[in-house]
């Protein structure tokens, strides 16, 4: 699996929109650590949850 984001990118978790916008902190294997504005830091298994990247512009 090739992930479409890297540290610093802004993302949303479509399954939990109330978490707000998150910023990718790190990616190790398929574990993506994201700091969300409403719930803080979460470790996301990219095999189970597809984060949606927010494109600027």
mmCIF file as Biopython writes it, N, C-alpha, C and O atoms, coordinates in Angstrom:
data_model
#
loop_
_atom_site.group_PDB
_atom_site.id
_atom_site.type_symbol
_atom_site.label_atom_id
_atom_site.label_alt_id
_atom_site.label_comp_id
_atom_site.label_asym_id
_atom_site.label_entity_id
_atom_site.label_seq_id
_atom_site.pdbx_PDB_ins_code
_atom_site.Cartn_x
_atom_site.Cartn_y
_atom_site.Cartn_z
_atom_site.occupancy
_atom_site.B_iso_or_equiv
_atom_site.auth_seq_id
_atom_site.auth_asym_id
_atom_site.pdbx_PDB_model_num
ATOM 1   N N  . UNK A ? 1  ? 0.845   -1.187 0.000  1.0 0.0 1  A 1 
ATOM 2   C CA . UNK A ? 1  ? 0.000   0.000  0.000  1.0 0.0 1  A 1 
ATOM 3   C C  . UNK A ? 1  ? 0.887   1.245  0.000  1.0 0.0 1  A 1 
ATOM 4   O O  . UNK A ? 1  ? 1.798   1.370  0.819  1.0 0.0 1  A 1 
ATOM 5   N N  . UNK A ? 2  ? 0.614   2.148  -0.912 1.0 0.0 2  A 1 
ATOM 6   C CA . UNK A ? 2  ? 1.333   3.408  -0.958 1.0 0.0 2  A 1 
ATOM 7   C C  . UNK A ? 2  ? 0.407   4.479  -0.409 1.0 0.0 2  A 1 
ATOM 8   O O  . UNK A ? 2  ? -0.696  4.686  -0.915 1.0 0.0 2  A 1 
ATOM 9   N N  . UNK A ? 3  ? 0.869   5.155  0.630  1.0 0.0 3  A 1 
ATOM 10  C CA . UNK A ? 3  ? 0.045   6.166  1.267  1.0 0.0 3  A 1 
ATOM 11  C C  . UNK A ? 3  ? 0.234   7.507  0.563  1.0 0.0 3  A 1 
ATOM 12  O O  . UNK A ? 3  ? 1.334   7.840  0.122  1.0 0.0 3  A 1 
ATOM 13  N N  . UNK A ? 4  ? -0.834  8.259  0.466  1.0 0.0 4  A 1 
ATOM 14  C CA . UNK A ? 4  ? -0.841  9.505  -0.292 1.0 0.0 4  A 1 
ATOM 15  C C  . UNK A ? 4  ? -0.551  10.721 0.582  1.0 0.0 4  A 1 
ATOM 16  O O  . UNK A ? 4  ? -0.875  11.844 0.197  1.0 0.0 4  A 1 
ATOM 17  N N  . UNK A ? 5  ? 0.047   10.518 1.742  1.0 0.0 5  A 1 
ATOM 18  C CA . UNK A ? 5  ? 0.348   11.644 2.614  1.0 0.0 5  A 1 
ATOM 19  C C  . UNK A ? 5  ? 1.673   11.433 3.307  1.0 0.0 5  A 1 
ATOM 20  O O  . UNK A ? 5  ? 2.207   10.325 3.348  1.0 0.0 5  A 1 
ATOM 21  N N  . UNK A ? 6  ? 2.197   12.522 3.853  1.0 0.0 6  A 1 
ATOM 22  C CA . UNK A ? 6  ? 3.486   12.488 4.540  1.0 0.0 6  A 1 
ATOM 23  C C  . UNK A ? 6  ? 3.402   13.428 5.733  1.0 0.0 6  A 1 
ATOM 24  O O  . UNK A ? 6  ? 2.464   14.220 5.823  1.0 0.0 6  A 1 
ATOM 25  N N  . UNK A ? 7  ? 4.359   13.360 6.649  1.0 0.0 7  A 1 
ATOM 26  C CA . UNK A ? 7  ? 4.311   14.237 7.826  1.0 0.0 7  A 1 
ATOM 27  C C  . UNK A ? 7  ? 4.134   15.702 7.434  1.0 0.0 7  A 1 
ATOM 28  O O  . UNK A ? 7  ? 4.786   16.211 6.522  1.0 0.0 7  A 1 
ATOM 29  N N  . UNK A ? 8  ? 3.228   16.360 8.158  1.0 0.0 8  A 1 
ATOM 30  C CA . UNK A ? 8  ? 2.919   17.756 7.899  1.0 0.0 8  A 1 
ATOM 31  C C  . UNK A ? 8  ? 1.643   17.956 7.110  1.0 0.0 8  A 1 
ATOM 32  O O  . UNK A ? 8  ? 1.056   19.037 7.141  1.0 0.0 8  A 1 
ATOM 33  N N  . UNK A ? 9  ? 1.198   16.911 6.392  1.0 0.0 9  A 1 
ATOM 34  C CA . UNK A ? 9  ? -0.034  17.016 5.609  1.0 0.0 9  A 1 
ATOM 35  C C  . UNK A ? 9  ? -1.249  17.113 6.519  1.0 0.0 9  A 1 
ATOM 36  O O  . UNK A ? 9  ? -1.266  16.552 7.615  1.0 0.0 9  A 1 
ATOM 37  N N  . UNK A ? 10 ? -2.255  17.826 6.055  1.0 0.0 10 A 1 
ATOM 38  C CA . UNK A ? 10 ? -3.531  17.936 6.761  1.0 0.0 10 A 1 
ATOM 39  C C  . UNK A ? 10 ? -4.474  16.871 6.214  1.0 0.0 10 A 1 
ATOM 40  O O  . UNK A ? 10 ? -4.574  16.678 5.002  1.0 0.0 10 A 1 
ATOM 41  N N  . UNK A ? 11 ? -5.169  16.176 7.130  1.0 0.0 11 A 1 
ATOM 42  C CA . UNK A ? 11 ? -6.060  15.090 6.731  1.0 0.0 11 A 1 
ATOM 43  C C  . UNK A ? 11 ? -7.356  15.125 7.533  1.0 0.0 11 A 1 
ATOM 44  O O  . UNK A ? 11 ? -7.451  15.779 8.571  1.0 0.0 11 A 1 
ATOM 45  N N  . UNK A ? 12 ? -8.350  14.401 7.021  1.0 0.0 12 A 1 
ATOM 46  C CA . UNK A ? 12 ? -9.605  14.159 7.726  1.0 0.0 12 A 1 
ATOM 47  C C  . UNK A ? 12 ? -9.802  12.661 7.842  1.0 0.0 12 A 1 
ATOM 48  O O  . UNK A ? 12 ? -9.343  11.901 6.989  1.0 0.0 12 A 1 
ATOM 49  N N  . UNK A ? 13 ? -10.482 12.234 8.895  1.0 0.0 13 A 1 
ATOM 50  C CA . UNK A ? 13 ? -10.896 10.846 9.028  1.0 0.0 13 A 1 
ATOM 51  C C  . UNK A ? 13 ? -12.389 10.819 8.678  1.0 0.0 13 A 1 
ATOM 52  O O  . UNK A ? 13 ? -13.225 11.175 9.509  1.0 0.0 13 A 1 
ATOM 53  N N  . UNK A ? 14 ? -12.729 10.396 7.444  1.0 0.0 14 A 1 
ATOM 54  C CA . UNK A ? 14 ? -14.137 10.433 7.021  1.0 0.0 14 A 1 
ATOM 55  C C  . UNK A ? 14 ? -15.087 9.686  7.956  1.0 0.0 14 A 1 
ATOM 56  O O  . UNK A ? 14 ? -16.268 10.026 8.026  1.0 0.0 14 A 1 
ATOM 57  N N  . UNK A ? 15 ? -14.598 8.680  8.671  1.0 0.0 15 A 1 
ATOM 58  C CA . UNK A ? 15 ? -15.442 7.915  9.581  1.0 0.0 15 A 1 
ATOM 59  C C  . UNK A ? 15 ? -15.713 8.687  10.875 1.0 0.0 15 A 1 
ATOM 60  O O  . UNK A ? 15 ? -16.645 8.363  11.610 1.0 0.0 15 A 1 
ATOM 61  N N  . UNK A ? 16 ? -14.898 9.707  11.149 1.0 0.0 16 A 1 
ATOM 62  C CA . UNK A ? 16 ? -15.039 10.485 12.381 1.0 0.0 16 A 1 
ATOM 63  C C  . UNK A ? 16 ? -14.816 11.965 12.077 1.0 0.0 16 A 1 
ATOM 64  O O  . UNK A ? 16 ? -13.833 12.554 12.527 1.0 0.0 16 A 1 
ATOM 65  N N  . UNK A ? 17 ? -15.718 12.556 11.321 1.0 0.0 17 A 1 
ATOM 66  C CA . UNK A ? 17 ? -15.565 13.963 10.945 1.0 0.0 17 A 1 
ATOM 67  C C  . UNK A ? 17 ? -15.501 14.895 12.151 1.0 0.0 17 A 1 
ATOM 68  O O  . UNK A ? 17 ? -14.909 15.971 12.075 1.0 0.0 17 A 1 
ATOM 69  N N  . UNK A ? 18 ? -16.117 14.478 13.278 1.0 0.0 18 A 1 
ATOM 70  C CA . UNK A ? 18 ? -16.106 15.333 14.467 1.0 0.0 18 A 1 
ATOM 71  C C  . UNK A ? 18 ? -14.718 15.450 15.087 1.0 0.0 18 A 1 
ATOM 72  O O  . UNK A ? 18 ? -14.512 16.287 15.966 1.0 0.0 18 A 1 
ATOM 73  N N  . UNK A ? 19 ? -13.757 14.627 14.650 1.0 0.0 19 A 1 
ATOM 74  C CA . UNK A ? 19 ? -12.384 14.760 15.141 1.0 0.0 19 A 1 
ATOM 75  C C  . UNK A ? 19 ? -11.743 16.037 14.634 1.0 0.0 19 A 1 
ATOM 76  O O  . UNK A ? 19 ? -10.780 16.527 15.224 1.0 0.0 19 A 1 
ATOM 77  N N  . UNK A ? 20 ? -12.268 16.580 13.548 1.0 0.0 20 A 1 
ATOM 78  C CA . UNK A ? 20 ? -11.714 17.796 12.967 1.0 0.0 20 A 1 
ATOM 79  C C  . UNK A ? 20 ? -10.539 17.499 12.051 1.0 0.0 20 A 1 
ATOM 80  O O  . UNK A ? 20 ? -10.280 16.353 11.685 1.0 0.0 20 A 1 
ATOM 81  N N  . UNK A ? 21 ? -9.846  18.553 11.696 1.0 0.0 21 A 1 
ATOM 82  C CA . UNK A ? 21 ? -8.686  18.440 10.811 1.0 0.0 21 A 1 
ATOM 83  C C  . UNK A ? 21 ? -7.500  17.933 11.621 1.0 0.0 21 A 1 
ATOM 84  O O  . UNK A ? 21 ? -7.261  18.368 12.748 1.0 0.0 21 A 1 
ATOM 85  N N  . UNK A ? 22 ? -6.768  17.009 11.021 1.0 0.0 22 A 1 
ATOM 86  C CA . UNK A ? 22 ? -5.582  16.474 11.681 1.0 0.0 22 A 1 
ATOM 87  C C  . UNK A ? 22 ? -4.333  16.747 10.872 1.0 0.0 22 A 1 
ATOM 88  O O  . UNK A ? 22 ? -4.386  16.921 9.654  1.0 0.0 22 A 1 
ATOM 89  N N  . UNK A ? 23 ? -3.201  16.781 11.571 1.0 0.0 23 A 1 
ATOM 90  C CA . UNK A ? 23 ? -1.918  16.931 10.898 1.0 0.0 23 A 1 
ATOM 91  C C  . UNK A ? 23 ? -1.119  15.661 11.122 1.0 0.0 23 A 1 
ATOM 92  O O  . UNK A ? 23 ? -0.931  15.221 12.256 1.0 0.0 23 A 1 
ATOM 93  N N  . UNK A ? 24 ? -0.648  15.073 10.017 1.0 0.0 24 A 1 
ATOM 94  C CA . UNK A ? 24 ? 0.145   13.849 10.098 1.0 0.0 24 A 1 
ATOM 95  C C  . UNK A ? 24 ? 1.458   14.146 10.816 1.0 0.0 24 A 1 
ATOM 96  O O  . UNK A ? 24 ? 2.189   15.064 10.444 1.0 0.0 24 A 1 
ATOM 97  N N  . UNK A ? 25 ? 1.747   13.353 11.851 1.0 0.0 25 A 1 
ATOM 98  C CA . UNK A ? 25 ? 2.974   13.516 12.625 1.0 0.0 25 A 1 
ATOM 99  C C  . UNK A ? 25 ? 4.059   12.557 12.155 1.0 0.0 25 A 1 
ATOM 100 O O  . UNK A ? 25 ? 5.215   12.943 11.976 1.0 0.0 25 A 1 
ATOM 101 N N  . UNK A ? 26 ? 3.666   11.296 11.959 1.0 0.0 26 A 1 
ATOM 102 C CA . UNK A ? 26 ? 4.642   10.293 11.521 1.0 0.0 26 A 1 
ATOM 103 C C  . UNK A ? 26 ? 3.927   9.128  10.860 1.0 0.0 26 A 1 
ATOM 104 O O  . UNK A ? 26 ? 2.735   8.904  11.069 1.0 0.0 26 A 1 
ATOM 105 N N  . UNK A ? 27 ? 4.684   8.395  10.057 1.0 0.0 27 A 1 
ATOM 106 C CA . UNK A ? 27 ? 4.175   7.196  9.397  1.0 0.0 27 A 1 
ATOM 107 C C  . UNK A ? 27 ? 5.222   6.106  9.572  1.0 0.0 27 A 1 
ATOM 108 O O  . UNK A ? 27 ? 6.351   6.236  9.097  1.0 0.0 27 A 1 
ATOM 109 N N  . UNK A ? 28 ? 4.841   5.027  10.259 1.0 0.0 28 A 1 
ATOM 110 C CA . UNK A ? 28 ? 5.727   3.884  10.456 1.0 0.0 28 A 1 
ATOM 111 C C  . UNK A ? 28 ? 4.959   2.654  10.017 1.0 0.0 28 A 1 
ATOM 112 O O  . UNK A ? 28 ? 3.930   2.307  10.596 1.0 0.0 28 A 1 
ATOM 113 N N  . UNK A ? 29 ? 5.470   2.001  8.989  1.0 0.0 29 A 1 
ATOM 114 C CA . UNK A ? 29 ? 4.742   0.908  8.342  1.0 0.0 29 A 1 
ATOM 115 C C  . UNK A ? 29 ? 3.379   1.449  7.912  1.0 0.0 29 A 1 
ATOM 116 O O  . UNK A ? 29 ? 3.321   2.418  7.155  1.0 0.0 29 A 1 
ATOM 117 N N  . UNK A ? 30 ? 2.298   0.857  8.368  1.0 0.0 30 A 1 
ATOM 118 C CA . UNK A ? 30 ? 0.965   1.353  8.022  1.0 0.0 30 A 1 
ATOM 119 C C  . UNK A ? 30 ? 0.289   2.061  9.186  1.0 0.0 30 A 1 
ATOM 120 O O  . UNK A ? 30 ? -0.924  2.269  9.171  1.0 0.0 30 A 1 
ATOM 121 N N  . UNK A ? 31 ? 1.075   2.434  10.197 1.0 0.0 31 A 1 
ATOM 122 C CA . UNK A ? 31 ? 0.558   3.160  11.349 1.0 0.0 31 A 1 
ATOM 123 C C  . UNK A ? 31 ? 0.855   4.646  11.162 1.0 0.0 31 A 1 
ATOM 124 O O  . UNK A ? 31 ? 2.011   5.066  11.092 1.0 0.0 31 A 1 
ATOM 125 N N  . UNK A ? 32 ? -0.214  5.423  11.085 1.0 0.0 32 A 1 
ATOM 126 C CA . UNK A ? 32 ? -0.088  6.860  10.855 1.0 0.0 32 A 1 
ATOM 127 C C  . UNK A ? 32 ? -0.495  7.583  12.139 1.0 0.0 32 A 1 
ATOM 128 O O  . UNK A ? 32 ? -1.623  7.431  12.608 1.0 0.0 32 A 1 
ATOM 129 N N  . UNK A ? 33 ? 0.417   8.364  12.703 1.0 0.0 33 A 1 
ATOM 130 C CA . UNK A ? 33 ? 0.109   9.156  13.885 1.0 0.0 33 A 1 
ATOM 131 C C  . UNK A ? 33 ? -0.347  10.531 13.422 1.0 0.0 33 A 1 
ATOM 132 O O  . UNK A ? 33 ? 0.359   11.234 12.700 1.0 0.0 33 A 1 
ATOM 133 N N  . UNK A ? 34 ? -1.565  10.897 13.866 1.0 0.0 34 A 1 
ATOM 134 C CA . UNK A ? 34 ? -2.177  12.156 13.440 1.0 0.0 34 A 1 
ATOM 135 C C  . UNK A ? 34 ? -2.610  12.928 14.680 1.0 0.0 34 A 1 
ATOM 136 O O  . UNK A ? 34 ? -3.192  12.356 15.602 1.0 0.0 34 A 1 
ATOM 137 N N  . UNK A ? 35 ? -2.325  14.228 14.700 1.0 0.0 35 A 1 
ATOM 138 C CA . UNK A ? 35 ? -2.785  15.086 15.787 1.0 0.0 35 A 1 
ATOM 139 C C  . UNK A ? 35 ? -4.028  15.827 15.306 1.0 0.0 35 A 1 
ATOM 140 O O  . UNK A ? 35 ? -3.935  16.757 14.504 1.0 0.0 35 A 1 
ATOM 141 N N  . UNK A ? 36 ? -5.206  15.403 15.807 1.0 0.0 36 A 1 
ATOM 142 C CA . UNK A ? 36 ? -6.478  15.997 15.401 1.0 0.0 36 A 1 
ATOM 143 C C  . UNK A ? 36 ? -6.829  17.162 16.312 1.0 0.0 36 A 1 
ATOM 144 O O  . UNK A ? 36 ? -6.524  17.142 17.505 1.0 0.0 36 A 1 
ATOM 145 N N  . UNK A ? 37 ? -7.482  18.195 15.734 1.0 0.0 37 A 1 
ATOM 146 C CA . UNK A ? 37 ? -7.767  19.411 16.492 1.0 0.0 37 A 1 
ATOM 147 C C  . UNK A ? 37 ? -8.753  19.195 17.640 1.0 0.0 37 A 1 
ATOM 148 O O  . UNK A ? 37 ? -8.678  19.903 18.644 1.0 0.0 37 A 1 
ATOM 149 N N  . UNK A ? 38 ? -9.673  18.236 17.519 1.0 0.0 38 A 1 
ATOM 150 C CA . UNK A ? 38 ? -10.699 18.063 18.552 1.0 0.0 38 A 1 
ATOM 151 C C  . UNK A ? 38 ? -10.448 16.909 19.510 1.0 0.0 38 A 1 
ATOM 152 O O  . UNK A ? 38 ? -11.014 16.892 20.604 1.0 0.0 38 A 1 
ATOM 153 N N  . UNK A ? 39 ? -9.612  15.938 19.129 1.0 0.0 39 A 1 
ATOM 154 C CA . UNK A ? 39 ? -9.424  14.758 19.982 1.0 0.0 39 A 1 
ATOM 155 C C  . UNK A ? 39 ? -7.955  14.447 20.272 1.0 0.0 39 A 1 
ATOM 156 O O  . UNK A ? 39 ? -7.649  13.467 20.951 1.0 0.0 39 A 1 
ATOM 157 N N  . UNK A ? 40 ? -7.055  15.273 19.764 1.0 0.0 40 A 1 
ATOM 158 C CA . UNK A ? 40 ? -5.638  15.061 20.042 1.0 0.0 40 A 1 
ATOM 159 C C  . UNK A ? 40 ? -5.021  13.993 19.155 1.0 0.0 40 A 1 
ATOM 160 O O  . UNK A ? 40 ? -5.467  13.752 18.033 1.0 0.0 40 A 1 
ATOM 161 N N  . UNK A ? 41 ? -3.986  13.363 19.685 1.0 0.0 41 A 1 
ATOM 162 C CA . UNK A ? 41 ? -3.184  12.439 18.899 1.0 0.0 41 A 1 
ATOM 163 C C  . UNK A ? 41 ? -3.824  11.061 18.818 1.0 0.0 41 A 1 
ATOM 164 O O  . UNK A ? 41 ? -4.223  10.481 19.828 1.0 0.0 41 A 1 
ATOM 165 N N  . UNK A ? 42 ? -3.913  10.550 17.594 1.0 0.0 42 A 1 
ATOM 166 C CA . UNK A ? 42 ? -4.451  9.211  17.354 1.0 0.0 42 A 1 
ATOM 167 C C  . UNK A ? 42 ? -3.497  8.453  16.443 1.0 0.0 42 A 1 
ATOM 168 O O  . UNK A ? 42 ? -2.887  9.033  15.544 1.0 0.0 42 A 1 
ATOM 169 N N  . UNK A ? 43 ? -3.374  7.157  16.682 1.0 0.0 43 A 1 
ATOM 170 C CA . UNK A ? 43 ? -2.603  6.294  15.787 1.0 0.0 43 A 1 
ATOM 171 C C  . UNK A ? 43 ? -3.608  5.537  14.929 1.0 0.0 43 A 1 
ATOM 172 O O  . UNK A ? 43 ? -4.441  4.786  15.438 1.0 0.0 43 A 1 
ATOM 173 N N  . UNK A ? 44 ? -3.517  5.746  13.632 1.0 0.0 44 A 1 
ATOM 174 C CA . UNK A ? 44 ? -4.468  5.192  12.676 1.0 0.0 44 A 1 
ATOM 175 C C  . UNK A ? 44 ? -3.812  4.042  11.923 1.0 0.0 44 A 1 
ATOM 176 O O  . UNK A ? 44 ? -2.697  4.177  11.420 1.0 0.0 44 A 1 
ATOM 177 N N  . UNK A ? 45 ? -4.510  2.909  11.848 1.0 0.0 45 A 1 
ATOM 178 C CA . UNK A ? 45 ? -4.036  1.799  11.019 1.0 0.0 45 A 1 
ATOM 179 C C  . UNK A ? 45 ? -4.530  2.063  9.599  1.0 0.0 45 A 1 
ATOM 180 O O  . UNK A ? 45 ? -5.725  1.967  9.322  1.0 0.0 45 A 1 
ATOM 181 N N  . UNK A ? 46 ? -3.600  2.397  8.702  1.0 0.0 46 A 1 
ATOM 182 C CA . UNK A ? 46 ? -3.969  2.769  7.337  1.0 0.0 46 A 1 
ATOM 183 C C  . UNK A ? 46 ? -4.540  1.595  6.548  1.0 0.0 46 A 1 
ATOM 184 O O  . UNK A ? 46 ? -5.127  1.797  5.485  1.0 0.0 46 A 1 
ATOM 185 N N  . UNK A ? 47 ? -4.377  0.371  7.051  1.0 0.0 47 A 1 
ATOM 186 C CA . UNK A ? 47 ? -4.996  -0.780 6.399  1.0 0.0 47 A 1 
ATOM 187 C C  . UNK A ? 47 ? -6.500  -0.815 6.660  1.0 0.0 47 A 1 
ATOM 188 O O  . UNK A ? 47 ? -7.251  -1.405 5.882  1.0 0.0 47 A 1 
ATOM 189 N N  . UNK A ? 48 ? -6.941  -0.192 7.742  1.0 0.0 48 A 1 
ATOM 190 C CA . UNK A ? 48 ? -8.347  -0.250 8.146  1.0 0.0 48 A 1 
ATOM 191 C C  . UNK A ? 48 ? -9.095  1.051  7.907  1.0 0.0 48 A 1 
ATOM 192 O O  . UNK A ? 48 ? -10.299 1.034  7.647  1.0 0.0 48 A 1 
ATOM 193 N N  . UNK A ? 49 ? -8.401  2.175  7.992  1.0 0.0 49 A 1 
ATOM 194 C CA . UNK A ? 49 ? -9.039  3.485  7.875  1.0 0.0 49 A 1 
ATOM 195 C C  . UNK A ? 49 ? -8.302  4.291  6.814  1.0 0.0 49 A 1 
ATOM 196 O O  . UNK A ? 49 ? -7.083  4.450  6.878  1.0 0.0 49 A 1 
ATOM 197 N N  . UNK A ? 50 ? -9.041  4.791  5.850  1.0 0.0 50 A 1 
ATOM 198 C CA . UNK A ? 50 ? -8.438  5.609  4.804  1.0 0.0 50 A 1 
ATOM 199 C C  . UNK A ? 50 ? -8.638  7.078  5.130  1.0 0.0 50 A 1 
ATOM 200 O O  . UNK A ? 50 ? -9.757  7.589  5.087  1.0 0.0 50 A 1 
ATOM 201 N N  . UNK A ? 51 ? -7.551  7.746  5.453  1.0 0.0 51 A 1 
ATOM 202 C CA . UNK A ? 51 ? -7.613  9.176  5.728  1.0 0.0 51 A 1 
ATOM 203 C C  . UNK A ? 51 ? -7.739  9.930  4.407  1.0 0.0 51 A 1 
ATOM 204 O O  . UNK A ? 51 ? -7.227  9.492  3.377  1.0 0.0 51 A 1 
ATOM 205 N N  . UNK A ? 52 ? -8.419  11.056 4.453  1.0 0.0 52 A 1 
ATOM 206 C CA . UNK A ? 52 ? -8.584  11.865 3.250  1.0 0.0 52 A 1 
ATOM 207 C C  . UNK A ? 52 ? -7.703  13.107 3.377  1.0 0.0 52 A 1 
ATOM 208 O O  . UNK A ? 52 ? -7.850  13.896 4.311  1.0 0.0 52 A 1 
ATOM 209 N N  . UNK A ? 53 ? -6.802  13.262 2.438  1.0 0.0 53 A 1 
ATOM 210 C CA . UNK A ? 53 ? -5.878  14.388 2.450  1.0 0.0 53 A 1 
ATOM 211 C C  . UNK A ? 53 ? -6.611  15.663 2.036  1.0 0.0 53 A 1 
ATOM 212 O O  . UNK A ? 53 ? -7.423  15.654 1.111  1.0 0.0 53 A 1 
ATOM 213 N N  . UNK A ? 54 ? -6.314  16.755 2.732  1.0 0.0 54 A 1 
ATOM 214 C CA . UNK A ? 54 ? -6.868  18.049 2.386  1.0 0.0 54 A 1 
ATOM 215 C C  . UNK A ? 54 ? -5.846  18.737 1.485  1.0 0.0 54 A 1 
ATOM 216 O O  . UNK A ? 54 ? -4.715  19.007 1.889  1.0 0.0 54 A 1 
ATOM 217 N N  . UNK A ? 55 ? -6.272  19.009 0.266  1.0 0.0 55 A 1 
ATOM 218 C CA . UNK A ? 55 ? -5.372  19.640 -0.697 1.0 0.0 55 A 1 
ATOM 219 C C  . UNK A ? 55 ? -5.531  21.149 -0.608 1.0 0.0 55 A 1 
ATOM 220 O O  . UNK A ? 55 ? -6.648  21.667 -0.604 1.0 0.0 55 A 1 
ATOM 221 N N  . UNK A ? 56 ? -4.420  21.840 -0.538 1.0 0.0 56 A 1 
ATOM 222 C CA . UNK A ? 56 ? -4.462  23.308 -0.509 1.0 0.0 56 A 1 
ATOM 223 C C  . UNK A ? 56 ? -4.632  23.825 -1.926 1.0 0.0 56 A 1 
ATOM 224 O O  . UNK A ? 56 ? -3.987  23.346 -2.859 1.0 0.0 56 A 1 
ATOM 225 N N  . UNK A ? 57 ? -5.507  24.805 -2.075 1.0 0.0 57 A 1 
ATOM 226 C CA . UNK A ? 57 ? -5.708  25.399 -3.391 1.0 0.0 57 A 1 
ATOM 227 C C  . UNK A ? 57 ? -6.797  24.726 -4.072 1.0 0.0 57 A 1 
ATOM 228 O O  . UNK A ? 57 ? -7.129  25.079 -5.204 1.0 0.0 57 A 1 
#
